[in-house]
Amino acid sequence: MHDKQEEAILSSYTRNAVFIDPSGKRFSSPIAIRKLYDQVFDNLDSDLHFGPPEVRRHGSAFRASGTYTETLGNHKTGAVQQIHGTYDFTLWTYYDGHWSFSRMKWTMAN
């Protein structure tokens, strides 16, 4: 996120991945997830930090969950926002041995 390496980020998702933003909105196609990242990268700078994860492996899948803190800076307004919440990621590995996100869910604390 910090370096805005969009292609590297997008290639880390499965073709049927689901991204759930803190408001509960679901992005469930490669095109929708790309548009989301386009919008974020065009408007925001992110400094994202993860707390220690809880990791559970189940065969060819694993889940990682925990807390995060993020500083978001808006390019257009100059506003800076501090947010925090939880994340819950599910990753799968296929025949090539690479892990890919199949579900990424974010929540934001009040």
C-alpha positions as CSV (number, residue, x, y, z in Angstrom):
1,M,0.0,0.0,0.0
2,H,2.7,2.5,1.0
3,D,4.6,2.1,-2.2
4,K,1.5,1.8,-4.3
5,Q,2.5,-1.3,-6.2
6,E,-0.9,-2.0,-7.5
7,E,-0.1,-4.8,-9.9
8,A,1.8,-6.7,-7.2
9,I,-1.1,-6.3,-4.8
10,L,-3.7,-7.3,-7.4
11,S,-1.7,-10.4,-8.4
12,S,-1.9,-11.6,-4.8
13,Y,-5.7,-12.1,-5.0
14,T,-7.5,-15.3,-6.3
15,R,-9.7,-14.8,-9.4
16,N,-12.8,-15.2,-7.2
17,A,-11.5,-13.1,-4.2
18,V,-13.8,-11.0,-2.1
19,F,-12.7,-7.7,-0.5
20,I,-14.9,-6.4,2.3
21,D,-14.2,-2.8,3.3
22,P,-14.8,-1.4,6.8
23,S,-18.3,-0.2,5.8
24,G,-19.3,-3.8,4.8
25,K,-19.2,-3.1,1.1
26,R,-18.2,-6.2,-0.9
27,F,-15.9,-6.1,-4.0
28,S,-16.1,-9.5,-5.6
29,S,-14.6,-9.4,-9.0
30,P,-11.1,-8.7,-10.3
31,I,-12.5,-5.6,-12.0
32,A,-14.2,-4.3,-8.9
33,I,-11.1,-4.9,-6.7
34,R,-8.9,-3.1,-9.3
35,K,-11.3,-0.1,-9.3
36,L,-11.2,0.0,-5.5
37,Y,-7.4,0.2,-5.5
38,D,-7.4,2.7,-8.4
39,Q,-9.6,5.0,-6.3
40,V,-7.6,4.5,-3.1
41,F,-4.2,5.1,-4.8
42,D,-5.5,8.1,-6.7
43,N,-6.8,9.8,-3.6
44,L,-5.0,8.5,-0.5
45,D,-1.5,7.8,0.9
46,S,-1.5,5.0,3.4
47,D,0.8,4.1,6.3
48,L,-0.5,0.8,7.5
49,H,0.7,-1.2,10.4
50,F,-0.4,-4.7,11.6
51,G,-0.5,-6.0,15.1
52,P,0.6,-9.6,15.8
53,P,-1.7,-11.9,13.8
54,E,-3.5,-15.0,14.9
55,V,-2.9,-17.6,12.2
56,R,-4.9,-20.8,11.7
57,R,-4.0,-23.2,8.9
58,H,-6.6,-25.6,7.4
59,G,-5.1,-27.8,4.7
60,S,-4.4,-25.6,1.6
61,A,-5.9,-22.5,3.3
62,F,-5.1,-20.4,6.3
63,R,-6.7,-17.5,8.0
64,A,-4.8,-14.6,9.5
65,S,-6.6,-12.1,11.7
66,G,-5.6,-9.3,14.1
67,T,-5.6,-5.5,14.5
68,Y,-4.3,-2.7,12.4
69,T,-3.6,1.0,12.6
70,E,-3.5,3.2,9.6
71,T,-2.7,6.8,8.8
72,L,-4.5,8.0,5.6
73,G,-3.6,11.2,3.9
74,N,-5.9,12.7,1.3
75,H,-4.1,14.1,-1.8
76,K,-6.8,16.6,-2.6
77,T,-7.7,18.1,0.8
78,G,-4.5,17.5,2.8
79,A,-6.7,15.9,5.5
80,V,-5.0,13.2,7.6
81,Q,-7.1,10.5,9.3
82,Q,-6.0,8.0,11.9
83,I,-8.0,4.8,11.9
84,H,-7.7,1.4,13.5
85,G,-9.7,-1.8,13.6
86,T,-9.4,-5.5,12.8
87,Y,-8.6,-7.5,9.7
88,D,-9.5,-11.1,8.8
89,F,-7.8,-12.6,5.7
90,T,-8.2,-16.0,4.1
91,L,-5.5,-17.2,1.8
92,W,-5.3,-20.3,-0.4
93,T,-2.4,-22.0,-2.1
94,Y,-2.8,-23.8,-5.4
95,Y,-0.6,-26.0,-7.5
96,D,2.1,-23.4,-7.9
97,G,2.7,-23.1,-4.2
98,H,2.0,-19.3,-4.0
99,W,-0.4,-18.0,-1.4
100,S,-3.2,-15.8,-2.6
101,F,-6.0,-13.8,-0.9
102,S,-9.4,-15.3,-1.4
103,R,-11.1,-13.1,1.2
104,M,-10.0,-9.9,2.9
105,K,-12.2,-8.3,5.4
106,W,-11.6,-5.0,7.3
107,T,-13.5,-3.4,10.2
108,M,-13.0,0.0,11.7
109,A,-13.3,0.7,15.4
110,N,-15.2,3.8,16.5
